Amino acid sequence: MEKKIFVLDTNVLIHNPQALFSFQDNRVVLPIVVIEEIDQFKKGVDEKSRNARQIGRFLDALRKKGSLQEGVPTENGGTIQITINKEITATASELLFMDRNDNLIISTALYFKNKYPESIVTLVSKDVNVRVKADCVGINAENYETDTIKYDEFFTGWEILDVEPEQYREIEEKGYINNIFGDYFANQFVRIPTPDNPDKYTILRYHKGRNQLYVIKHYTGQYVYGIKARNFEQEMALDILLDDSIKLVSLSGKAGTGKTLLAIAAGLQKVVEEQKYSRLVISRPISPLGKDLGYLPGSKSEKFNPWMQPIYDNMEILLSSHLDKNKPNSNTKKRTSVNDLTDYGFLELEPLTYIRGRSLPDQFFIIDEAQNLSPHEMKTIITRAGENTKVVLTGDPYQIDIPYLDSQSNGLSVSVEKFKGEILVGHITLDKGERSALADLAAKYL
């Protein structure tokens, strides 16, 4: 028998069907109860149901190559097996209620541990309670972490750099400096304090091709559809949002840091004012906070309106600010509304439910609350981007409303980590709250 045996829980496969093939040359065991649970999910139209059907297709293809009960070899040298054993060890029957599926899965892992004592048996589950119970009966249990990142080492997109006075003068004279300071990722920012006044600073961005740090040029303090940056983090964010060569921008941070507002402001600036893109498309996952409202009557747009209310709030702020900055003394000019932008074809509010299969060329595409997407869902969405489309992801990895996703495994965090260093990609983590003093305190202490 192999040195390592991995028993998979249902939620691992529902989270990522490719998990079947993620354990290299080891043996992967699926208890028959896992197949029965997956069968209950296959009839829907959501991501969970699609994953359940994909697992069925994977297993059916393996079945044609050999007996799943005995184990089918995979291309990477491992084995995938479905076990239908009914043997329950005395330990399991004494400690666990065998009428619960989770306990039957734990019992299967315990059975393999006793049958193959020379092998290392591990139960893989994204359910923390299953892992705790498995540990209580002597089973090694782990979370599925193939697509997770260490959030403590999360890429922020910027860092502080101290330079010598003569180096700072070179930056002021040339607008750039050759990189002799260390390794940076493409489009990473550095904040350089002024030598004679630490409260003042200059922001530079790393150019990977030339190996130079140059003073940011796309945002230089100007109004962007009625708003200006309030801190250096927002200056960095606006610089990559306004740079058309950056095709994927991710903004993460706690509530009130301005992620969504900055993204929409840049989108309106590029679509309405500069006409660099044909349309601004804004979408967000449909995931309620607390109990769901249930069925909502009306058309697609009427059903979607409650979920898009945060977008409307930000749009109203921007449209009002834009009018005040452009017509400060006008009391008669009609303010452009969200409906006007939609009617003119500048704006589209689209539920992510209907994004599969679409192609979005020449558009400024914002995905709000992206932390509520799985890595697979994120891949599906980003691959919708057509020619000359810019994708902007915003979200807070600590505000997740989807089971089995956390700050390490959600689509936003994984995308930031996987894409860092690509010349078409930019990221900024915003930390300073600007919504209000009260909102900042709530984000900090609650």
C-alpha positions in Angstrom: 0.0 0.0 0.0 1.1 3.6 -0.6 2.9 5.6 2.1 0.1 8.3 2.0 -3.7 7.8 1.8 -6.0 10.8 1.5 -9.7 10.5 2.4 -11.6 13.4 0.9 -14.7 15.0 2.3 -17.6 16.1 0.0 -16.9 19.8 0.5 -13.4 19.5 -0.9 -14.7 18.3 -4.2 -17.6 20.7 -4.3 -15.0 23.5 -3.7 -12.7 22.3 -6.5 -13.4 19.2 -8.6 -9.7 19.2 -9.6 -8.9 18.2 -6.1 -9.2 14.6 -7.2 -5.9 15.0 -9.1 -4.1 17.3 -6.6 -2.4 14.7 -4.4 0.4 13.6 -6.8 1.4 10.0 -6.6 -0.6 9.1 -3.5 -3.9 7.2 -3.0 -7.1 9.2 -2.9 -10.1 7.6 -1.3 -13.7 8.7 -1.7 -16.2 7.1 0.7 -19.4 6.0 -1.0 -21.3 8.5 1.2 -19.4 11.3 -0.5 -20.8 10.2 -3.9 -24.3 10.1 -2.5 -23.9 13.7 -1.1 -22.5 14.9 -4.4 -25.5 13.4 -6.2 -27.9 15.6 -4.2 -26.2 18.8 -5.5 -26.1 18.0 -9.3 -29.5 19.3 -10.4 -29.1 23.0 -9.7 -27.7 25.8 -12.0 -25.2 27.4 -9.5 -21.5 26.8 -9.2 -22.0 24.1 -6.6 -24.2 22.1 -9.0 -21.8 22.6 -11.9 -19.0 21.3 -9.8 -21.0 18.3 -8.7 -21.7 17.4 -12.3 -18.0 17.8 -13.2 -17.0 15.4 -10.4 -19.5 12.9 -11.9 -17.8 13.3 -15.3 -14.3 12.8 -13.9 -15.4 9.6 -12.1 -17.2 8.2 -15.1 -14.0 8.7 -17.2 -12.0 7.0 -14.5 -14.5 4.1 -14.3 -13.8 3.3 -18.0 -10.1 2.8 -17.2 -10.6 0.2 -14.4 -12.4 -0.7 -11.2 -13.0 2.3 -9.0 -13.6 0.0 -6.0 -10.1 -1.4 -6.4 -8.5 1.8 -7.5 -7.8 3.4 -10.8 -4.2 4.7 -11.6 -3.9 8.4 -12.6 -1.5 10.1 -15.0 0.6 11.5 -12.1 1.2 8.1 -10.6 -1.5 8.2 -8.0 -4.6 6.1 -7.4 -8.3 7.1 -7.0 -10.5 4.7 -5.2 -14.2 4.7 -4.1 -14.7 2.6 -1.0 -18.0 0.9 -0.1 -16.8 -0.8 3.1 -19.3 -1.2 5.8 -16.9 -2.1 8.5 -17.0 0.2 11.5 -14.2 0.0 14.1 -15.1 -0.3 17.8 -13.5 3.1 18.4 -15.7 4.7 15.8 -18.9 3.1 17.0 -18.2 4.1 20.6 -17.3 7.7 19.9 -19.4 8.7 16.9 -23.0 8.6 15.8 -23.0 6.5 12.7 -26.2 8.0 11.3 -24.4 11.1 10.3 -22.5 11.3 7.0 -19.6 13.3 8.4 -19.0 10.6 11.0 -19.2 7.9 8.3 -16.5 9.7 6.4 -14.3 9.9 9.5 -15.0 6.2 10.2 -13.8 5.4 6.7 -10.5 7.2 7.4 -10.2 5.3 10.7 -10.8 2.0 8.9 -8.0 2.6 6.4 -5.7 3.7 9.2 -6.3 0.4 11.0 -6.1 -1.8 7.9 -2.9 -0.2 6.6 -0.9 0.8 9.7 2.3 1.4 7.6 0.5 4.2 5.6 -0.1 7.8 6.7 -3.8 8.3 6.5 -5.1 11.9 6.3 -8.7 13.1 6.2 -9.0 16.3 4.0 -11.9 18.5 4.7 -12.8 22.2 4.6 -15.2 21.7 7.5 -13.4 22.7 10.7 -15.7 20.6 12.9 -15.0 17.5 10.8 -11.3 18.1 11.3 -11.7 18.5 15.0 -13.8 15.3 15.4 -11.3 13.4 13.2 -8.5 14.5 15.5 -10.4 13.3 18.5 -10.4 9.7 17.2 -6.8 9.8 16.2 -7.0 10.7 12.5 -4.7 13.2 11.0 -6.9 15.9 9.5 -6.0 18.8 7.2 -7.7 21.6 5.3 -7.6 21.5 1.5 -4.9 24.2 0.9 -3.7 23.6 -2.7 -5.2 26.9 -3.8 -4.7 28.9 -0.6 -2.2 31.6 0.3 -0.7 32.8 3.6 -2.6 35.9 4.4 0.0 37.1 6.9 2.3 37.3 3.9 -0.3 38.8 1.6 1.1 41.0 -1.2 0.2 44.6 -0.4 1.4 46.1 -3.7 3.6 48.7 -2.1 6.3 49.3 0.5 8.3 52.2 2.1 11.8 52.9 0.8 14.3 55.3 2.3 16.9 56.8 0.0 19.9 59.0 0.3 19.5 62.8 -0.3 21.5 62.6 -3.6 19.3 59.7 -4.8 16.2 61.7 -3.9 17.5 64.7 -5.9 18.1 62.4 -8.9 14.5 61.3 -8.7 13.3 64.9 -8.7 15.5 65.8 -11.6 14.9 62.8 -13.9 11.6 61.5 -12.7 13.0 58.0 -12.2 16.0 56.1 -10.7 17.6 52.8 -11.7 16.7 50.1 -9.3 19.6 49.2 -7.0 17.4 48.7 -3.9 16.2 45.1 -4.3 13.7 42.8 -6.0 10.3 44.3 -6.9 7.3 42.9 -8.7 6.0 44.5 -11.9 3.9 47.6 -11.1 4.8 47.5 -7.4 4.8 50.9 -5.7 7.3 52.4 -3.3 6.7 55.4 -1.0 9.8 57.5 -0.5 9.7 60.0 2.4 11.3 63.4 1.6 14.7 63.4 3.4 14.2 66.8 5.1 10.5 66.3 5.8 9.3 62.7 6.6 5.6 63.9 6.4 6.0 64.5 2.7 6.6 61.8 0.2 7.0 60.8 -3.4 5.4 57.7 -4.9 7.2 55.6 -7.5 6.2 52.6 -9.5 8.5 49.8 -10.6 9.0 49.2 -14.4 10.0 45.6 -14.8 11.3 45.9 -18.4 13.7 48.8 -17.6 14.4 47.8 -14.0 13.6 51.4 -12.9 11.5 53.1 -10.4 9.6 56.1 -11.9 7.4 58.8 -10.4 3.7 57.9 -11.0 2.3 59.8 -13.9 -1.3 58.6 -14.5 -2.6 60.1 -11.2 -1.0 63.4 -10.2 -3.6 64.8 -7.9 -6.3 65.6 -10.4 -10.0 65.1 -9.9 -11.3 61.8 -11.2 -15.0 62.1 -12.0 -15.5 64.5 -9.1 -13.2 63.0 -6.4 -9.6 63.2 -5.4 -7.4 60.7 -3.5 -7.4 61.4 0.2 -4.2 59.4 1.1 -1.2 57.9 -0.6 -2.8 54.4 -0.9 -5.6 55.9 -2.9 -3.1 57.7 -5.1 -1.5 54.4 -5.9 -4.8 52.8 -6.6 -5.9 55.5 -8.9 -2.6 55.4 -10.8 -3.1 51.8 -11.9 -6.9 52.3 -12.4 -6.2 55.1 -14.8 -3.3 53.3 -16.6 -4.8 51.6 -19.7 -1.9 49.3 -20.0 -2.9 47.5 -16.8 -5.6 45.1 -17.7 -6.3 43.6 -14.3 -6.4 45.7 -11.1 -7.2 44.3 -7.7 -8.0 46.5 -4.7 -8.3 44.8 -1.3 -8.8 46.3 2.1 -11.2 46.8 5.1 -14.5 48.5 4.9 -14.5 52.2 4.2 -11.1 52.5 2.5 -12.8 53.6 -0.8 -12.2 50.5 -3.0 -15.5 50.5 -4.8 -15.7 54.3 -5.0 -12.3 54.6 -6.6 -13.0 51.8 -9.1 -16.3 53.3 -10.2 -14.8 56.8 -10.4 -12.0 55.6 -12.6 -14.5 53.6 -14.7 -16.8 56.6 -15.3 -13.8 58.8 -16.1 -12.5 56.3 -18.7 -15.9 55.5 -20.2 -17.9 58.8 -20.0 -15.2 61.5 -20.1 -12.3 59.9 -22.0 -14.3 57.3 -24.0 -11.4 54.8 -23.8 -13.9 52.0 -23.3 -17.4 51.5 -24.7 -19.1 50.6 -21.5 -18.7 50.3 -17.7 -19.9 47.0 -16.5 -20.4 46.5 -12.7 -21.3 43.2 -11.1 -21.1 41.5 -7.7 -21.9 38.1 -6.3 -25.4 37.6 -4.9 -24.6 36.6 -1.3 -26.8 38.0 1.5 -25.6 39.2 4.9 -27.8 37.4 7.5 -31.0 35.7 6.4 -31.9 35.9 2.7 -35.0 37.8 1.6 -36.1 34.8 -0.5 -37.9 35.0 -3.8 -38.0 38.5 -5.3 -40.7 39.4 -7.9 -40.1 41.4 -11.1 -37.7 41.5 -14.0 -34.0 40.6 -13.8 -33.1 44.2 -13.1 -35.8 44.5 -10.4 -34.6 41.3 -8.7 -31.0 42.5 -8.9 -31.6 46.1 -7.6 -31.4 45.2 -3.8 -28.0 43.6 -4.4 -26.7 46.6 -6.3 -27.8 49.2 -3.8 -24.1 49.8 -2.6 -23.2 50.5 -6.2 -26.1 53.0 -6.5 -24.9 54.7 -3.3 -21.4 55.1 -4.7 -22.7 56.3 -8.1 -24.9 59.0 -6.5 -21.8 60.3 -4.6 -19.8 60.4 -7.8 -22.5 62.0 -10.0 -23.2 64.7 -7.4 -19.4 65.4 -6.9 -18.8 65.4 -10.7 -21.5 68.1 -11.2 -20.3 70.2 -8.3 -16.7 70.2 -9.7 -17.7 71.0 -13.3 -20.7 73.3 -12.7 -20.0 74.8 -9.2 -22.4 77.7 -9.6 -25.2 76.0 -11.5 -28.5 75.4 -9.8 -30.5 74.6 -12.9 -28.5 72.0 -14.7 -30.1 68.5 -14.4 -27.8 66.0 -12.7 -27.0 62.9 -14.7 -28.6 59.8 -13.0 -27.7 56.2 -13.0 -30.7 55.5 -15.2 -29.4 58.1 -17.7 -26.0 56.3 -17.9 -27.8 53.0 -18.4 -30.1 54.4 -21.1 -27.2 56.0 -23.0 -25.3 52.6 -23.0 -22.5 53.8 -20.8 -23.3 51.6 -17.8 -24.5 48.0 -17.4 -25.3 46.4 -14.0 -25.0 42.7 -14.5 -25.5 39.8 -12.0 -22.6 37.4 -12.1 -25.1 34.6 -12.4 -25.4 35.2 -16.1 -21.7 35.9 -16.9 -20.8 32.4 -18.0 -20.4 32.2 -21.8 -20.3 35.9 -22.4 -17.5 37.8 -24.1 -16.8 41.4 -22.9 -14.6 43.3 -25.3 -13.7 47.0 -24.9 -15.2 47.4 -21.5 -14.3 48.6 -18.0 -15.4 45.6 -15.9 -15.7 46.0 -12.1 -16.4 43.0 -9.9 -17.3 44.2 -6.4 -17.2 41.9 -3.3 -14.8 39.6 -5.1 -13.8 37.8 -1.9 -17.1 35.9 -2.1 -16.0 34.1 -5.2 -14.1 30.8 -5.3 -10.8 30.6 -7.4 -12.7 28.6 -10.0 -15.4 31.2 -10.3 -12.8 34.0 -10.5 -11.2 32.1 -13.4 -14.5 31.9 -15.2 -15.1 35.6 -14.8 -11.7 36.9 -15.7 -11.6 34.7 -18.9 -14.7 36.7 -20.1 -12.4 39.7 -20.8 -12.1 40.4 -24.5 -9.8 42.7 -26.4 -9.1 46.1 -24.7 -11.1 45.2 -21.6 -9.9 46.2 -18.1 -11.0 44.1 -15.1 -11.1 45.5 -11.6 -11.5 43.3 -8.5 -12.5 44.9 -5.2 -13.2 43.2 -1.9 -12.3 42.6 1.7 -10.8 39.1 2.4 -12.1 39.3 6.0 -15.7 39.9 5.1 -16.7 36.5 3.5 -20.3 35.3 3.4 -19.8 31.9 1.6 -19.2 28.6 3.5 -15.8 27.0 2.9 -14.2 30.2 1.7 -11.8 32.1 4.0 -9.2 34.9 3.8 -6.7 32.4 2.4 -8.8 30.4 -0.2 -11.2 33.0 -1.7 -10.8 34.0 -5.3 -9.6 37.6 -4.6 -6.7 36.5 -2.4 -5.7 33.7 -4.7 -5.8 36.0 -7.7 -3.6 38.6 -6.1 -1.0 36.0 -5.1 -1.0 34.2 -8.4 -0.9 37.3 -10.7 1.6 39.4 -8.8 4.6 40.1 -11.0 2.7 40.1 -14.3 3.2 43.3 -16.3 -0.5 43.5 -17.1 -1.5 43.3 -13.5 -1.5 45.8 -10.6 -2.6 45.5 -6.9 -3.0 47.7 -3.9 -4.1 46.8 -0.4 -5.8 49.8 1.2 -5.7 50.2 5.0 -6.7 53.7 5.9 -10.4 54.2 6.3 -11.9 57.4 4.7 -15.7 56.7 5.0 -16.0 58.2 8.5 -14.3 58.2 11.8 -17.0 55.9 13.2 -16.7 53.4 10.3 -13.0 53.3 10.7 -13.4 52.5 14.4 -15.9 49.7 13.6 -13.5 48.2 11.0 -10.7 48.3 13.5 -12.3 46.9 16.7 -15.3 44.8 15.6 
